[in-house]
Amino acid sequence: MRTVVVRVAALALLLLLALVATLTVRTLYRLPDVTLYLIRSEPTTFVLEPVYRRMRVTWTAASGHPSEATVRAAIEALAAGPTPDEAQRGLASEVPPATEVRSVRLDQGVMTIDLSAAFETGGGTASMLGRLHQVHFTAARPNAVEAVRLLVEGTQLVALGGEGIIVEQPWVPPEHGLPRW
């Protein structure tokens, strides 16, 4: 009799552990793994707003550091624009849809991102500032990133747009606060 009770208790414990493991995996599968910064237009200013997405970023040792894969996916998501739900909430992206991520490299805390020439096309001063802020803050999100360097077609970006917005290289994220412009 005692053996039966022990076996039933062991089986119940095993089933409980399996249930907990299943629930844990399902919960982790839904947690966001990327933070994007989209733009909200207010009556007289623009502000960045963090958006958390589950993008299932994958990487291999051959493809580089996990932060590199995360930043590549995040910048590609900025170019793709907001989801319908995000757009309905008034969020937008100023990163041109044709922007391609040519390469991403993390070296001694500096994330270097090489973008296609499409990144420099279209828009005025507010648009250019917006896309810079979006890329800078999104790329600085992984913990291993201390600064961000931007290249366009392999050349370090010095000024952006017809107005010649000076691009700080490398850009170091401020300790607190998101920009308003």
N, C-alpha and C positions, 0 to 999 in steps of 0.2 A: 504494500500500500504506500509506504513511504517513498519508494522508488518512483512510483507513478506520479506522486505529487511533485517530486523534484523535477521529473521530466516535463510535466505540464508547466511548471514555473519557468524552467529553462526555455521552453518553446515560447511562452508568453513574452519573456524578456527578449528573446531573439526577434520576435515579430515587432515588439516595441522599438527596438533599435533600428530595424529595417524601415519602419514608419518615420522615425526621426531623421534618418539619413535621406529618405525620399523627400521629405518636406524641406530639409536643408538645401538639397541640390536644386529643387524647384525655386526656392526663395533666392538663392545665389544666381540662378539663371536669369532672374528678372531684375536684379540690381543693375543700375547704370554703371558703365565702365568708362564713359567719356563725358567730359564737360565741354560744351561749346559755348561761345559767347555770341549771342545774337543781339540785334539792335531794336530798341523800342523808341519810337518817335513820340516825344512829348510836345506840348504846345510850342515851346520855344527852344527846346534842346533835344539832343539824342543821348541815350544812355545804353550801356551794355547790360545785358541780362543773362545770367548763366542758365543754361538748359542742360539737363542731364539725360543722356541717352544710353541705351543698351545697344552696343554695336558689335559685340562678340569679336573684339579685336584678337587676331591670332598673329603669332610671330614664331620664328624659329631662330635658333642660334646663328644660322647662316644669314638671316635677313637683318640682323642687328639687334639692338637693345629693344626691350618691350616698349619703352617710351617712344622710340622712333615709329613703331607700327601704330601706336595710339595717336601720335601727332599727325601722321599721314592720313589716317582714317578721319580724324577730326577736321583737318583742313579740307579734305574731299567733301565732307558733310557740309561745311560752310559754303562751298561752291554749289552744292546741290540745293541749298536753301532750306528754309524752315519746313517742317512737316505741316500738313493741313491744320492740325490742332494748334501748332505754334503760330502759324499765320493768322488763324482766327483770333488768337490772343494778342495780335498786334505786333508780332515779332517778324523781323526781316533780316536778310543778310546782304551786305554790300560787296561781298566777294563775287566777282563776275562768274557766272555759271561755266564759262569756257576755261576757267583757271584749272590748270593741271599741276599736280605736285610732281616735280621732276625727281627730287631726291630729298631725303631727310636724314640728318646725321647728328648724333649726340657725341660731343667730344669735350671732356673735362667740364661738364655742366652747361656747355653752350650748345643749344639746339640750332643747327643751321638748316634752313629750309630753302630749297631752290624751286621757285615757281615759274610757270610759263609766262610769256609776255602778256597773255590775256589779263593777268592780275592788274596791269597798269591801264587797262582800257575803260573808257566811259566814266561818267560821273564828274561832279565838281568837288570842291573842297570838302564838304561834309561827307560825301561818299568815300573819298580817298582816306580821310581820317578814320571813318568807320571801319573800312576794311583793314587798315593797319591795326587799329585797336582789336578787332576781332581776331586776327591772326596772332598778334602778340600775346593776348591774354589766353587764347585757346592753346597755343603752343607752350606756354609757360606752366600749364596745369600739371603735367606729370611731376612728381616730387623730385626727380633727378635733374630737372631743368632750372638753371640759375639765371640764364640769359638767352635771348633769341637773336639770331642773325638771319636776315632775309637776303636772298639772292633772286634775281630774275634772269632766266636763261644763262645761269652760271656766273653772272656779274653781280657784285655786291650792290644792293639798292642804296643809292645816296639821297635821291629826291624822288618824290612820287607826284605825278599829275602835272598838268600845265601850270599850276600855281607854284610848283616846286616845293612841296612839303618836305622838309628835311627829315630823313629817317635816321634815328639814333641807332648806331651799330657798335657793339651789340646792345640790344635793348634789355634793360634790367627791370623786372616788374616792381612796381611800388610796393611798399610794405602793406598798405591798406588802401581800400577805396578803388572804385571803378571810375573811369573818365566820363565826363559830360562835355559835350561840345555843341 
